[in-house]
Amino acid sequence: MRREGLRWPFPHGLSALLTGQVVGSTARRGKYLLLRFDHGTLIIHLGMSGHLRMLPAGLPPQKHDHIDIEFGAQVMRFTDPRRFGAVLWHAHADGDVEHHVLLRSLGVEPLGCIDLAERLHRGTRHRSAAIKQVLLAGDIVVGVGNIYACESLFESGIHPNTAAGRISHQRYVRLARAIQRVLAAAIAQGGSSLRDFIGVDGASGYFQQSYFVYDREGEPCRHCGSAVRRIVQGQRSTFYCARCQH
Ligand SMILES: [Zn+2]
């Protein structure tokens, strides 16, 4: 460790906690990466700009390299220039890591979820917030960021301002399918939302996708030709087609 913490202080006695221990498995929950040990789980959030790399041990750290976890001849280095990242420890004795305060209110993972439409429908009854806001909130489904919320709502023909509680089950079936298709396509193309995203091949994931509505204000809708509109919801820009989305 080369500083006391990032967004929050690093766990007390982290080096002693991990020395000689074995990573049993790794997982991801929402934006949290989980390294599971016998005696607990290391929870890592990359923040806005963080990244993890496996490097040969012994490479001198640079300015923004905050934590090294050594695995024999290799080191897992956590770099985070903007320092919004986090490294936390959840002891096995404190119960299932899914119950950690940062994880317990997270919605379902959209990819591979077989009842996403039901969860969206059931979770939004009596909810008057706009569907775009509900998707971004992450308490029903995680991982649907601003770009993918805009694109999924366009693909399913749902106006982003529609009260979530007024959307029928049938329309949620279409939305769930759109979310899963849009996310799968984005992953296949190497991600998109981070300007500094670097794939394993070193290529940037940015600018590789052509969106239907996202960031296309004033340009013609690719379905009907009318101008794509932009509104602001919760301080985030939403792009949509007023003719295709109701
Ligand atoms: Zn249109």
Residues whose N, C-alpha, C, O or C-beta is under 5 A from the ligand:
A	BS01	ZN	C221 H223 C224 G225 C241 R243 C244
